[in-house]
């Protein structure tokens, strides 16, 4: 019945996933704009944030996956949920303080307080991203499989529904927060995201607990069952001699691992062993990935992403510096998500008509053709790239010790000649963007390439 569906574990996990991905999409879209706005329409903070996030996932991805596998499902889900949302809330509040009191923070300790705030924002946002990775692993790759049980058709339906939720939130969430930031302010946008994550954290926590109660299989992992079975086969007489009952033998993994690990605990509890354990996990993860049959296919797919321009923090920040506000950016991101959905639907139809190999060739050609629009945007009117100037010119002048500052000389001359220095300041401001042709071609290529 309808009531049974809305109270089932399947629907509850859909709701929790929708709330989680909605908050993630809003934050991932807004943080790039916030960082650009903080540093005076510069991409420096945004680039640093992107580098830190990508590097952290690369270095800590295997360690996070190992932590998810080693701990009980409920503990992993609750911990990652609390850490992720708490970090976003703290980061949002910190950004509100910086936006409200930026002028005062610049004057304190020669701006070091403001620099410290920048470092804290990037660090906390990175922790939130790592916690989001753990949440995605445990819910999409584990909880959904257990809730589906042994029914493969139910698992396929749940995976398809989760994918649809991802696509819808990728379209709608940036649109909402983009309108708030465009017609309100960045301060209001930070407050809205912090408030949303606070309410969402409470609801998601309750939904996870409900799903856990309705699905007893979540209480025991597959590895726990195997270890319990082996323990019962290998050491029942010894355990019974020690006065343990059969019921005590069937306790969860944490009790079993403590019993199993006792003989090796003196050697494994050493300081060097504990310090080097993350390094061994990191090495083991990459070795296991290298030994897979799909290693080269996976690496080729990874290199393919080097040619794909998407709506990451750098692209979003660059568009913001080119005069596009949050409202327009959110609409473009929604169009990109729709283009991706159309490409997924078209893949099935083209594969049936042309086969898998030809479909891959057609999609690759279409993607590269669309990305040529991005190349053309470099030479289009309104492009900030002046190809007539060498990018190494500033480095060369610093190396040979020559520094040409014509604008500073003009301002100094105006002061020495008795001119009004205050009237020269507005003339030195950057002129408004004359043409949107370059940025339009760029995002036309980005959106169209998603289809390929």
LUMKE-897990 format. One record per residue (C-alpha): x, y, z. Coordinates in pm, 1 decimal, decimal comma. Layout:
REC        px        py        pz
REC         X         Y         Z
...
END
This chain:
REC        px        py        pz
REC       0,0       0,0       0,0
REC      92,5     365,8     -17,2
REC     142,2     387,7     357,0
REC     375,1      89,1     359,7
REC     584,9     243,5      82,8
REC     626,5     577,9     260,5
REC     728,3     399,7     580,9
REC     956,4     144,4     414,8
REC    1333,7     145,8     450,0
REC    1367,3     201,8      76,5
REC    1172,4     528,6      81,0
REC    1347,4     648,4     396,8
REC    1689,0     594,6     240,2
REC    1569,5     789,9     -64,8
REC    1471,1    1080,9     157,6
REC    1798,3    1079,3     347,2
REC    1998,4    1065,8      25,6
REC    1796,4    1350,9    -126,0
REC    1858,5    1573,0     177,7
REC    2230,2    1488,1     179,7
REC    2289,5    1548,7    -191,5
REC    2082,6    1868,5    -187,5
REC    2305,1    2018,0      79,4
REC    2618,9    1897,0     -98,1
REC    2516,6    2050,6    -431,4
REC    2431,8    2385,3    -273,8
REC    2759,1    2401,3     -84,2
REC    2978,8    2287,5    -375,6
REC    2824,2    2552,6    -597,7
REC    2835,9    2836,5    -346,7
REC    3181,4    2782,5    -197,8
REC    3358,0    2871,0    -525,3
REC    3164,8    3197,3    -551,3
REC    3231,0    3278,5    -186,1
REC    3607,0    3226,8    -223,6
REC    3621,1    3444,9    -535,2
REC    3426,4    3719,4    -361,0
REC    3648,2    3701,9     -53,4
REC    3973,8    3751,4    -242,9
REC    3865,8    4042,7    -457,5
REC    3744,9    3860,1    -771,9
REC    4062,7    3653,6    -786,1
REC    4080,6    3278,6    -849,6
REC    4368,6    3225,6    -607,0
REC    4164,5    3094,1    -312,5
REC    3940,8    2892,7    -543,6
REC    4241,7    2729,5    -709,4
REC    4398,9    2649,7    -371,9
REC    4071,6    2500,9    -251,5
REC    4039,4    2282,8    -561,4
REC    4397,2    2160,6    -526,2
REC    4354,5    2079,9    -156,5
REC    4027,8    1891,2    -211,7
REC    4159,4    1687,1    -504,3
REC    4486,7    1608,2    -329,6
REC    4312,6    1504,2      -7,7
REC    4081,1    1263,1    -187,8
REC    4375,3    1120,4    -381,3
REC    4585,2    1063,0     -70,1
REC    4314,7     974,3     181,8
REC    4058,4     797,6     -38,2
REC    4189,8     447,3      36,5
REC    4220,8     525,4     408,2
REC    3860,9     649,5     420,0
REC    3740,3     336,9     240,6
REC    3933,7     117,0     484,8
REC    3777,1     302,8     778,0
REC    3431,7     248,5     630,6
REC    3497,8    -124,8     592,3
REC    3641,1    -172,3     940,7
REC    3366,5      -4,0    1143,3
REC    2995,8     -81,7    1192,5
REC    2760,5      67,0     934,0
REC    2560,4     282,3    1173,6
REC    2872,2     428,5    1335,6
REC    3021,6     516,1     995,9
REC    2701,5     674,7     865,7
REC    2636,3     877,6    1181,0
REC    2996,9     994,3    1218,9
REC    3036,8    1101,7     857,0
REC    2696,7    1272,1     864,8
REC    2774,4    1471,1    1179,8
REC    3125,0    1568,9    1065,1
REC    3012,7    1675,0     718,9
REC    2719,1    1890,3     823,9
REC    2897,0    2035,5    1127,8
REC    3191,4    2144,1     911,7
REC    2960,7    2309,2     657,9
REC    2774,5    2490,4     936,3
REC    3096,6    2614,4    1098,0
REC    3236,2    2715,6     760,8
REC    2917,1    2903,7     672,8
REC    2918,6    3092,7    1001,8
REC    3286,8    3178,6     957,9
REC    3218,5    3310,5     607,3
REC    2931,1    3523,2     741,3
REC    3169,7    3677,8     994,7
REC    3429,0    3748,1     726,0
REC    3176,0    3903,9     487,6
REC    3031,9    4120,8     764,0
REC    3359,3    4239,4     920,4
REC    3609,7    4209,7     636,1
REC    3722,8    4573,1     653,2
REC    3794,3    4546,8    1023,5
REC    3974,4    4211,5     984,2
REC    4205,9    4356,5     719,4
REC    4338,3    4612,9     965,4
REC    4400,2    4364,4    1249,5
REC    4761,4    4241,1    1274,3
REC    4837,9    4351,6     917,5
REC    4571,6    4122,2     776,2
REC    4694,0    3801,4     937,8
REC    4358,3    3746,0    1106,6
REC    4188,0    3752,6     766,3
REC    4450,4    3517,0     621,7
REC    4390,3    3280,1     911,3
REC    4019,0    3287,8     832,9
REC    4093,6    3195,4     470,9
REC    4303,6    2898,8     583,6
REC    4034,0    2784,6     826,8
REC    3762,9    2806,8     559,6
REC    3959,5    2594,0     311,4
REC    4061,4    2340,7     578,8
REC    3711,7    2297,2     722,4
REC    3557,8    2278,1     375,1
REC    3808,5    2007,8     283,7
REC    3715,4    1805,2     592,5
REC    3349,9    1838,4     494,2
REC    3430,6    1705,5     147,0
REC    3614,5    1403,4     290,4
REC    3320,6    1328,9     519,1
REC    3087,6    1360,2     220,6
REC    3301,5    1100,9      40,9
REC    3263,2     861,1     333,9
REC    2885,9     919,6     338,2
REC    2859,8     850,1     -32,5
REC    3056,3     525,6       1,9
REC    2859,4     388,9     294,5
REC    2510,4     481,0     170,2
REC    2527,1     430,7    -206,1
REC    2770,1     136,9    -211,0
REC    2665,5     -45,3     105,8
REC    2333,1      48,0     262,4
REC    2144,2      40,5     -67,0
REC    2276,0    -310,1    -141,9
REC    2177,2    -441,0     200,9
REC    1830,0    -283,8     191,7
REC    1770,1    -438,7    -150,8
REC    1862,5    -780,7     -13,1
REC    1904,5   -1062,8    -261,6
REC    1658,2    -909,4    -510,1
REC    1863,7    -795,7    -809,6
REC    1570,2    -617,2    -974,7
REC    1502,5    -422,5    -655,9
REC    1871,1    -327,4    -636,0
REC    1864,1    -205,6    -997,6
REC    1552,1       2,6    -927,5
REC    1706,4     154,2    -615,2
REC    2030,7     239,6    -795,8
REC    1834,0     402,7   -1077,2
REC    1626,6     603,0    -829,5
REC    1938,9     716,9    -642,4
REC    2090,1     828,0    -973,7
REC    1774,7    1022,7   -1060,3
REC    1787,2    1193,8    -720,6
REC    2148,9    1291,5    -786,4
REC    2061,7    1445,1   -1122,7
REC    1756,7    1633,1    -992,9
REC    1943,7    1781,7    -697,4
REC    2228,6    1875,3    -931,3
REC    1977,5    2079,6   -1131,6
REC    1754,6    2229,0    -862,7
REC    1985,0    2289,1    -563,5
REC    2227,5    2529,6    -738,5
REC    1930,1    2715,0    -887,7
REC    1782,9    2777,8    -544,2
REC    2098,9    2897,4    -373,8
REC    2200,9    3092,3    -685,9
REC    1880,1    3295,2    -679,1
REC    1924,3    3362,1    -307,9
REC    2280,0    3485,3    -359,8
REC    2187,7    3693,9    -664,7
REC    1879,8    3866,6    -526,4
REC    1994,5    3867,8    -165,6
REC    2363,8    3867,5     -76,6
REC    2650,7    3633,7      -5,7
REC    2588,3    3686,7     364,9
REC    2229,6    3564,2     327,3
REC    2349,7    3273,0     111,8
REC    2591,8    3158,6     382,6
REC    2320,6    3182,3     645,4
REC    2074,6    2985,4     433,8
REC    2321,8    2703,8     365,2
REC    2420,3    2682,6     733,8
REC    2057,5    2672,6     844,3
REC    1971,7    2411,3     581,7
REC    2256,2    2182,8     693,2
REC    2155,4    2217,9    1057,2
REC    1796,4    2110,5     988,5
REC    1904,5    1848,9     735,2
REC    2151,4    1693,2     979,3
REC    1877,7    1627,9    1235,9
REC    1639,0    1482,1     977,7
REC    1905,0    1265,0     813,6
REC    2015,6    1131,8    1152,0
REC    1658,8    1028,7    1235,4
REC    1607,5     872,2     890,5
REC    1929,0     670,0     917,5
REC    1823,6     539,8    1256,0
REC    1482,6     437,9    1118,2
REC    1639,4     257,4     823,1
REC    1880,2      79,3    1056,9
REC    1593,3     -38,5    1277,1
REC    1383,9    -157,8     981,8
REC    1675,8    -351,8     825,8
REC    1833,3    -594,3    1076,4
REC    2087,3    -708,0     815,5
REC    2262,3    -370,0     850,3
REC    2374,9    -464,2    1200,3
REC    2624,5    -723,0    1072,7
REC    2861,2    -687,5     779,9
REC    2961,3    -973,2     551,1
REC    3310,8    -976,7     696,0
REC    3169,5   -1000,1    1046,4
REC    2963,9   -1305,5     954,4
REC    3267,9   -1483,0     807,1
REC    3484,0   -1409,1    1109,1
REC    3213,2   -1527,1    1347,0
REC    3172,1   -1851,2    1150,8
REC    3545,8   -1916,3    1144,1
REC    3577,1   -1842,9    1514,7
REC    3301,6   -2089,0    1599,8
REC    3468,0   -2360,8    1390,6
REC    3823,0   -2307,3    1510,1
REC    3788,4   -2243,6    1881,2
REC    3459,1   -2358,7    2036,1
REC    3616,3   -2601,8    2290,0
REC    3866,7   -2346,4    2417,3
REC    3600,7   -2080,5    2450,5
REC    3366,3   -2313,7    2632,6
REC    3645,2   -2412,7    2868,9
REC    3694,0   -2046,1    2953,5
REC    3330,1   -2024,6    3057,7
REC    3191,6   -1847,0    2751,2
REC    2844,8   -1941,9    2638,7
REC    2746,9   -1995,9    2272,6
REC    2547,3   -1671,9    2284,6
REC    2863,4   -1478,4    2369,6
REC    3030,3   -1626,5    2064,5
REC    2776,9   -1459,0    1835,6
REC    2843,7   -1105,2    1952,3
REC    2923,9    -830,6    1695,7
REC    3251,5    -774,9    1522,0
REC    3410,1    -548,3    1781,5
REC    3396,6    -820,6    2044,7
REC    3512,1   -1088,3    1798,8
REC    3804,5    -886,1    1673,5
REC    3914,9    -823,2    2029,6
REC    3918,8   -1199,6    2090,4
REC    4094,7   -1278,4    1764,0
REC    4351,4   -1000,1    1793,6
REC    4466,5   -1091,6    2145,0
REC    4752,2   -1323,8    2038,4
REC    4893,8   -1062,4    1799,8
REC    4815,4    -757,9    2010,8
REC    5164,9    -714,8    2164,0
REC    5320,1    -688,9    1820,0
REC    5039,3    -492,7    1654,3
REC    4994,2    -235,4    1927,8
REC    5341,5     -91,7    1885,9
REC    5384,0     276,2    1816,3
REC    5559,4     221,7    1483,0
REC    5286,7     -15,9    1368,6
REC    5008,5     230,9    1445,5
REC    5190,9     522,8    1284,5
REC    5265,3     330,6     964,9
REC    4918,5     175,4     935,5
REC    4772,7     458,8     717,7
REC    5073,3     430,4     484,6
REC    5022,6      55,9     449,7
REC    4654,5     110,8     380,1
REC    4738,0     372,2     116,0
REC    4987,7     137,5     -51,5
REC    4752,9    -160,8     -33,8
REC    4472,6      38,1    -193,7
REC    4680,7     139,0    -494,2
REC    4830,0    -209,7    -529,3
REC    4482,0    -362,4    -527,4
REC    4369,4    -110,2    -788,0
REC    4673,5    -183,3   -1004,9
REC    4607,0    -558,3    -994,5
REC    4253,1    -517,9   -1126,9
REC    4180,9    -616,2   -1485,8
REC    4022,3    -277,5   -1550,3
REC    4323,6     -78,0   -1431,7
REC    4421,1      57,9   -1773,7
REC    4059,5     128,3   -1866,3
REC    4017,5     317,0   -1540,1
REC    4333,4     517,6   -1599,0
REC    4219,8     606,9   -1950,1
REC    3888,6     725,8   -1808,8
REC    4077,7     933,8   -1551,3
REC    4290,1    1093,8   -1823,6
REC    3973,2    1161,3   -2021,2
REC    3855,0    1382,6   -1736,5
REC    4158,7    1602,9   -1798,2
REC    3993,7    1707,8   -2126,9
REC    3648,0    1759,8   -1976,9
REC    3552,6    2106,5   -1862,1
REC    3282,3    2083,2   -1598,1
REC    3123,5    2305,1   -1339,0
REC    3393,0    2263,5   -1079,4
REC    3510,9    2535,2    -842,6
REC    3757,9    2683,2   -1094,6
REC    3503,4    2709,2   -1376,3
REC    3240,1    2857,0   -1146,7
REC    3486,5    3107,8   -1002,8
REC    3610,3    3209,1   -1346,7
REC    3253,7    3271,5   -1466,0
REC    3191,7    3486,7   -1160,0
REC    3497,3    3698,9   -1238,1
REC    3365,2    3745,3   -1594,0
REC    3049,4    3916,3   -1473,5
REC    2804,6    3624,9   -1442,6
REC    2611,5    3637,4   -1116,1
REC    2493,3    3344,4    -908,1
REC    2152,0    3334,4   -1073,1
REC    2292,5    3289,5   -1424,2
REC    2554,2    3041,7   -1302,5
REC    2292,0    2823,8   -1137,4
REC    2084,7    2818,2   -1457,3
REC    2391,6    2720,9   -1661,0
REC    2470,2    2442,1   -1416,0
REC    2114,5    2315,2   -1448,3
REC    2145,8    2319,5   -1826,9
REC    2468,7    2121,9   -1796,4
REC    2296,3    1857,7   -1583,6
REC    2010,5    1832,5   -1835,8
REC    2264,8    1788,7   -2114,2
REC    2426,6    1506,6   -1920,1
REC    2091,4    1334,0   -1872,6
REC    2018,1    1361,6   -2245,0
REC    2357,1    1208,6   -2320,8
REC    2282,8     914,7   -2089,4
REC    1949,7     851,7   -2261,2
REC    2103,4     887,4   -2608,8
REC    2380,7     640,2   -2522,0
REC    2132,5     354,6   -2485,3
REC    1966,3     429,4   -2820,2
REC    2292,4     479,8   -3013,6
REC    2445,6     165,0   -2863,0
REC    2157,0     -44,3   -2991,3
REC    2193,0     105,1   -3338,7
REC    2571,2     122,4   -3378,1
REC    2726,2    -105,0   -3117,1
REC    2946,2     -25,8   -2819,3
REC    3273,8      46,7   -3003,4
REC    3120,3     283,2   -3258,0
REC    2917,9     451,9   -2986,4
REC    3237,6     525,8   -2793,7
REC    3400,4     670,7   -3104,8
REC    3093,8     884,0   -3183,9
REC    3065,4    1014,6   -2827,7
REC    3436,2    1095,4   -2810,4
REC    3423,0    1282,5   -3139,5
REC    3114,0    1475,3   -3029,0
REC    3277,9    1568,8   -2700,8
REC    3599,0    1695,4   -2861,3
REC    3399,6    1887,0   -3122,8
REC    3202,0    2064,3   -2853,0
REC    3517,9    2146,7   -2659,9
REC    3649,0    2330,7   -2966,4
REC    3404,5    2605,6   -2870,1
REC    3605,6    2646,5   -2550,3
REC    3922,7    2686,1   -2756,1
REC    3751,6    2946,4   -2972,9
REC    3648,5    3139,4   -2659,9
REC    4015,3    3221,5   -2594,3
REC    4029,5    3429,9   -2914,0
REC    3674,5    3571,2   -2895,3
REC    3592,8    3932,5   -2793,3
REC    3579,4    3973,9   -2417,8
REC    3845,5    3711,3   -2348,8
REC    4077,2    3801,4   -2058,3
REC    4364,0    3611,5   -2221,2
REC    4601,5    3842,2   -2404,9
REC    4809,2    3604,2   -2615,1
REC    5037,5    3886,8   -2731,5
REC    5190,2    3907,2   -2384,1
REC    5420,3    3628,8   -2269,7
REC    5310,3    3463,9   -1942,3
REC    5676,8    3450,8   -1838,6
REC    5734,5    3825,2   -1874,1
REC    5675,5    3903,1   -1507,6
REC    5900,7    3616,6   -1401,7
REC    6175,5    3743,3   -1634,1
REC    6159,3    4098,6   -1499,3
REC    6181,3    3971,3   -1142,4
REC    6482,8    3755,1   -1225,6
REC    6682,0    4036,0   -1392,3
REC    6575,4    4286,4   -1129,1
REC    6380,2    4523,6   -1349,9
REC    6036,7    4634,7   -1238,6
REC    5828,8    4858,8   -1456,5
REC    5546,9    5033,5   -1272,6
REC    5407,6    5293,7   -1511,8
REC    5079,3    5332,6   -1325,2
REC    5258,3    5403,4    -999,9
REC    5474,8    5664,4   -1174,5
REC    5168,2    5839,8   -1315,0
REC    5000,5    5855,9    -977,9
REC    5321,5    5981,4    -818,7
REC    5358,6    6246,4   -1090,1
REC    5004,8    6367,3   -1032,8
REC    5074,3    6407,7    -663,6
REC    5404,9    6590,8    -718,7
REC    5253,2    6825,8    -973,3
REC    4980,2    6923,0    -734,3
REC    4706,8    6726,6    -907,6
REC    4415,1    6584,0    -717,8
REC    4501,8    6222,8    -642,2
REC    4147,2    6134,0    -544,2
REC    4015,9    6206,3    -892,8
REC    4266,5    5967,1   -1051,1
REC    4155,0    5666,8    -846,5
REC    3829,6    5598,0   -1035,0
REC    4017,7    5603,5   -1368,0
REC    4239,6    5318,1   -1250,5
REC    3947,7    5082,7   -1180,4
REC    3896,4    4790,6   -1413,5
REC    3655,7    4873,9   -1695,4
REC    3333,6    4677,1   -1718,6
REC    3325,2    4371,8   -1940,4
REC    3262,7    4488,2   -2297,2
REC    3150,9    4157,9   -2449,7
REC    3012,4    3828,0   -2324,1
REC    3106,2    3645,6   -2645,0
REC    3406,5    3467,7   -2491,1
REC    3236,5    3343,3   -2176,3
REC    2927,1    3244,9   -2378,5
REC    3135,9    3027,2   -2611,4
REC    3313,5    2873,9   -2314,8
REC    2998,4    2761,9   -2138,4
REC    2831,2    2658,4   -2461,6
REC    3119,3    2416,8   -2512,7
REC    3112,1    2299,0   -2150,9
REC    2737,4    2230,7   -2157,4
REC    2738,0    2067,5   -2500,5
REC    3038,4    1849,2   -2412,1
REC    2837,4    1692,2   -2130,8
REC    2620,9    1528,1   -2398,7
REC    2925,5    1359,9   -2548,6
END
